[in-house]
């Protein structure tokens, strides 16, 4: 399965179509299912949909993001 993960972290990103642009990018890259998360506060670790997605991934699945900072802030 090829999953796409898209995320915005502010109202301005929502309002300027960032979600739409990210969705189009991951679908164009072959995502079969897109998980969308709006991060509106708390710490970057508060991403329940991302955590659920990681639990769903099986060997052979692919995770597609349009930019690395959509799912990770640091190497660790």
Buried (B, 14 or more C-beta within 10 A) or exposed (E): EBBBBBBBBEEEBBEEEBBEEBBBBBBEEEBEEBBBBBBEEEEBEEBEBBEEBEEEEEEEEEBBBBEEEBBEEEEE
